Amino acid sequence: MWHGIKSFTKGLRNVPFRFHFLGRRGVMDKQSKARLHPCVAHRGFSGQAPENTMAAFKLALDYPHVKWMELDVHLSKDDVPVVIHDGKLERTTNGKGRVIDYTAEQLGNLDAGSWLNASYSAEGVPALEQVLDLAAGKCRLNIELKGDDADYDRLALRTVEVIRSRGAEAEHIVTSFQPAILRAVRKYSPTLAIGLIIDDNPADLIERLLALDCTYLSIGFRHMNEKLLEQAAQASVVVNAWTVNSPSDLRRLANRPEAFQLCTNYPDRWLAAVEGKR
């Protein structure tokens, strides 16, 4: 499946972007928009359910158009990759201190949902393997490795092992802000797709990606421009624009003629944008 996406992106270099997908009035239809700009559910459907919980992932999968979900991974005290954004527990759970100081079982027993709504009090911090099992056959994952406190090498190894144990190396992508983490992932898996996350657009960005053997770029959407998208298509790099939540930004980006993913907390707003609704 990943090879198909790469081939599709590679072929875009020969597509006249400005006209090929446009109708007679110069407006793309909703099928073209959805195909060019796949929805990535950011931390699941985090606009309605607590981020990075099983509830948020299940809710995202209730939307048939969600073919990608993004999530964040830290290592627990007992070396289990667990799904939580922050390296500390206070913002999204009733725990205190660092993720790495708790076992996966202890993290799973925390309340990771009441901060949003009391009805989610039973939501704990899930293990990566739980989300992999939930998504199997339904959705691909963009797995961001945080590494705030963990040894980068160990974090990469354990993540690769868990993905490999599910036979899913060809399905998912591992991303990180940290090049050292990506190099460690590549050391343990020569085939797993990797991508750099950045909230900037330096002149040598594509060269950095190629040097890291990245075929994926997650970029803050305000830094994405026509030149970068053209360079990425020529280099067979898939671009993910994050995190696009306002309906107006979603509509504007969904109307662009270049291919890139749209990462959002609100898959329902993405759907409205590609359908031209307000």
C-alpha positions as CSV (number, residue, x, y, z in Angstrom):
1,M,0.0,0.0,0.0
2,W,2.8,2.4,0.9
3,H,4.5,1.7,-2.4
4,G,1.3,2.7,-4.2
5,I,1.2,6.0,-2.4
6,K,4.9,6.6,-3.3
7,S,4.2,5.8,-6.9
8,F,1.2,8.0,-6.9
9,T,3.2,10.9,-5.4
10,K,6.1,10.3,-7.8
11,G,3.7,10.5,-10.7
12,L,2.5,13.9,-9.6
13,R,5.7,15.5,-11.0
14,N,4.2,15.0,-14.4
15,V,0.7,16.3,-13.6
16,P,-0.2,19.8,-14.6
17,F,-1.4,20.7,-11.0
18,R,-3.2,23.8,-11.9
19,F,-5.6,22.2,-14.3
20,H,-5.7,18.4,-14.3
21,F,-8.1,18.1,-11.3
22,L,-10.2,21.1,-12.1
23,G,-13.7,21.0,-13.5
24,R,-15.1,23.1,-16.2
25,R,-15.5,26.1,-13.9
26,G,-12.0,25.7,-12.3
27,V,-13.3,24.0,-9.1
28,M,-12.3,20.5,-8.0
29,D,-15.1,18.1,-7.2
30,K,-15.3,16.5,-3.7
31,Q,-13.8,13.2,-4.8
32,S,-10.7,15.0,-6.2
33,K,-10.3,16.9,-3.0
34,A,-10.6,13.8,-0.8
35,R,-8.2,12.0,-3.0
36,L,-5.6,14.8,-3.0
37,H,-6.0,15.7,0.7
38,P,-6.5,12.5,2.8
39,C,-7.7,13.2,6.4
40,V,-5.4,12.4,9.2
41,A,-7.2,12.3,12.6
42,H,-4.8,14.1,15.0
43,R,-4.5,12.1,18.2
44,G,-7.7,10.5,17.1
45,F,-10.9,12.5,17.0
46,S,-9.4,14.8,19.6
47,G,-11.9,17.6,18.9
48,Q,-14.6,15.6,20.6
49,A,-12.9,12.9,22.7
50,P,-9.8,13.0,25.0
51,E,-6.7,13.1,22.9
52,N,-4.7,9.8,22.4
53,T,-7.3,7.7,24.1
54,M,-9.0,4.6,22.8
55,A,-12.3,6.6,22.8
56,A,-10.7,9.2,20.5
57,F,-9.4,6.5,18.1
58,K,-12.6,4.6,18.0
59,L,-14.6,7.8,17.3
60,A,-12.3,8.7,14.4
61,L,-12.7,5.2,13.0
62,D,-16.5,5.7,13.0
63,Y,-15.9,8.1,10.0
64,P,-15.2,6.0,6.9
65,H,-13.1,8.7,5.3
66,V,-10.5,8.6,8.1
67,K,-7.8,6.4,6.6
68,W,-5.0,7.8,8.8
69,M,-4.6,8.6,12.5
70,E,-1.8,10.4,14.2
71,L,-0.7,9.5,17.8
72,D,2.2,10.2,20.2
73,V,4.4,7.6,21.9
74,H,6.6,7.5,25.0
75,L,8.2,4.6,26.7
76,S,6.9,3.4,30.1
77,K,9.1,2.4,33.0
78,D,8.9,-1.2,31.8
79,D,9.9,-0.4,28.2
80,V,6.4,-0.5,26.7
81,P,5.5,2.1,24.0
82,V,2.5,4.0,25.4
83,V,0.3,6.5,23.7
84,I,0.4,10.0,25.3
85,H,1.6,13.4,24.0
86,D,3.3,14.9,27.0
87,G,6.3,13.5,28.9
88,K,4.5,14.4,32.1
89,L,1.1,13.3,33.2
90,E,-0.6,16.3,34.7
91,R,-2.2,17.9,31.7
92,T,-4.2,14.9,30.4
93,T,-4.4,12.5,33.4
94,N,-4.9,12.4,37.1
95,G,-1.4,11.2,37.6
96,K,1.7,13.2,38.6
97,G,5.2,13.2,37.4
98,R,6.9,11.6,34.3
99,V,5.4,8.9,32.0
100,I,8.7,7.0,32.2
101,D,8.4,6.6,35.9
102,Y,5.2,4.4,35.6
103,T,4.7,1.0,34.3
104,A,2.3,0.5,31.3
105,E,-0.2,-1.2,33.6
106,Q,-0.1,1.8,36.0
107,L,-0.5,4.2,33.1
108,G,-3.4,2.2,31.8
109,N,-5.2,2.5,35.1
110,L,-5.0,6.3,35.2
111,D,-7.9,8.6,34.4
112,A,-6.9,10.1,31.1
113,G,-10.4,11.4,30.1
114,S,-12.0,13.4,32.9
115,W,-10.0,16.5,32.0
116,L,-12.3,16.8,29.0
117,N,-15.5,15.2,30.3
118,A,-16.4,13.1,33.3
119,S,-18.0,10.5,31.0
120,Y,-14.5,9.6,29.8
121,S,-13.2,8.8,33.3
122,A,-12.6,5.1,32.4
123,E,-10.1,6.0,29.7
124,G,-6.5,5.2,30.6
125,V,-3.2,5.7,28.7
126,P,-3.2,3.0,26.1
127,A,-0.3,0.9,24.9
128,L,0.7,1.3,21.3
129,E,-0.2,-2.3,20.6
130,Q,-3.8,-1.6,21.6
131,V,-4.1,1.1,18.9
132,L,-2.3,-1.1,16.3
133,D,-4.8,-3.8,17.0
134,L,-7.7,-1.4,16.8
135,A,-6.5,0.1,13.5
136,A,-5.6,-3.2,11.8
137,G,-7.3,-3.4,8.4
138,K,-9.1,-0.1,8.9
139,C,-6.6,2.7,9.1
140,R,-2.9,3.5,8.9
141,L,-1.0,5.2,11.7
142,N,1.4,8.1,11.9
143,I,3.3,7.2,15.0
144,E,5.2,10.1,16.5
145,L,8.0,9.2,18.8
146,K,8.5,11.9,21.5
147,G,11.5,10.7,23.5
148,D,11.4,13.5,26.1
149,D,13.0,11.3,28.7
150,A,13.7,8.0,27.1
151,D,16.8,6.7,25.5
152,Y,16.3,7.4,21.8
153,D,17.7,4.1,20.7
154,R,15.6,2.1,23.2
155,L,12.4,4.0,22.2
156,A,13.1,3.2,18.5
157,L,13.9,-0.4,19.1
158,R,10.8,-1.1,21.2
159,T,8.5,0.7,18.8
160,V,9.9,-1.2,15.8
161,E,9.5,-4.5,17.8
162,V,5.8,-3.8,18.6
163,I,5.0,-2.8,15.0
164,R,6.9,-5.8,13.6
165,S,5.1,-8.2,16.0
166,R,1.9,-7.2,14.3
167,G,3.4,-7.7,10.8
168,A,2.6,-4.0,10.1
169,E,6.0,-2.5,9.0
170,A,4.6,-1.9,5.6
171,E,1.5,-0.2,6.8
172,H,2.5,2.5,9.2
173,I,4.8,5.5,9.4
174,V,7.1,6.5,12.3
175,T,7.7,10.3,12.6
176,S,9.7,12.5,15.0
177,F,11.0,16.0,15.5
178,Q,14.3,14.3,16.4
179,P,16.6,13.2,13.5
180,A,18.4,10.9,16.0
181,I,15.2,9.0,16.7
182,L,14.6,8.5,13.0
183,R,18.2,7.3,12.4
184,A,17.6,4.8,15.3
185,V,14.4,3.6,13.7
186,R,16.1,3.1,10.4
187,K,18.9,1.1,12.1
188,Y,16.3,-1.4,13.4
189,S,14.1,-1.5,10.4
190,P,15.3,-1.0,6.8
191,T,11.8,-0.9,5.4
192,L,9.6,1.0,7.9
193,A,8.6,4.4,6.4
194,I,9.9,7.4,8.4
195,G,9.2,11.1,8.4
196,L,10.5,14.3,9.9
197,I,8.3,16.6,11.8
198,I,9.1,20.3,11.6
199,D,7.4,23.7,12.2
200,D,9.6,25.6,9.8
201,N,10.6,25.5,6.1
202,P,14.4,25.9,5.7
203,A,15.8,26.1,2.2
204,D,17.5,22.7,2.5
205,L,14.5,20.9,4.0
206,I,14.1,18.3,1.1
207,E,17.8,17.6,1.3
208,R,17.5,16.9,5.0
209,L,14.7,14.5,4.4
210,L,16.6,12.6,1.8
211,A,19.7,12.4,4.0
212,L,17.6,10.8,6.7
213,D,15.9,8.4,4.2
214,C,12.6,10.0,4.9
215,T,9.7,9.6,2.5
216,Y,7.3,11.6,4.6
217,L,7.2,15.2,5.9
218,S,4.9,16.5,8.7
219,I,5.0,20.3,8.5
220,G,3.1,23.0,10.3
221,F,0.6,24.0,7.7
222,R,1.5,27.7,7.7
223,H,5.0,26.8,6.5
224,M,3.7,24.8,3.5
225,N,3.9,26.5,0.1
226,E,3.8,25.8,-3.6
227,K,7.6,25.5,-4.0
228,L,7.9,23.0,-1.1
229,L,5.0,20.9,-2.5
230,E,6.6,20.8,-5.9
231,Q,10.0,19.8,-4.5
232,A,8.4,17.1,-2.3
233,A,6.5,15.6,-5.2
234,Q,9.7,15.5,-7.3
235,A,11.5,13.7,-4.4
236,S,8.6,11.3,-3.8
237,V,8.0,12.7,-0.3
238,V,4.4,12.7,1.0
239,V,3.5,15.9,2.9
240,N,1.3,16.0,5.9
241,A,0.1,19.5,6.9
242,W,-0.6,19.9,10.6
243,T,-2.7,20.8,12.5
244,V,-5.6,22.4,10.5
245,N,-8.7,22.9,12.6
246,S,-10.5,26.1,11.5
247,P,-13.2,25.5,8.9
248,S,-11.8,28.4,6.8
249,D,-8.3,27.0,6.7
250,L,-9.6,23.5,5.9
251,R,-11.7,24.8,3.0
252,R,-8.8,26.9,1.7
253,L,-6.3,24.0,1.8
254,A,-8.8,21.5,0.5
255,N,-9.1,23.6,-2.7
256,R,-5.3,23.5,-3.4
257,P,-4.5,21.5,-6.5
258,E,-1.3,19.8,-5.1
259,A,-1.4,16.5,-3.2
260,F,-0.9,16.6,0.6
261,Q,-2.5,15.2,3.7
262,L,-4.6,17.3,6.1
263,C,-4.1,16.6,9.8
264,T,-6.9,17.8,12.0
265,N,-8.6,17.4,15.4
266,Y,-11.9,17.4,13.6
267,P,-12.5,14.8,10.8
268,D,-16.1,16.1,10.5
269,R,-14.8,19.5,9.6
270,W,-12.4,18.0,7.0
271,L,-15.4,16.2,5.5
272,A,-17.4,19.4,5.3
273,A,-14.4,21.2,3.7
274,V,-13.9,18.7,0.9
275,E,-17.7,18.6,0.3
276,G,-17.7,22.4,0.0
277,K,-20.0,22.9,3.0
278,R,-19.7,25.8,5.5
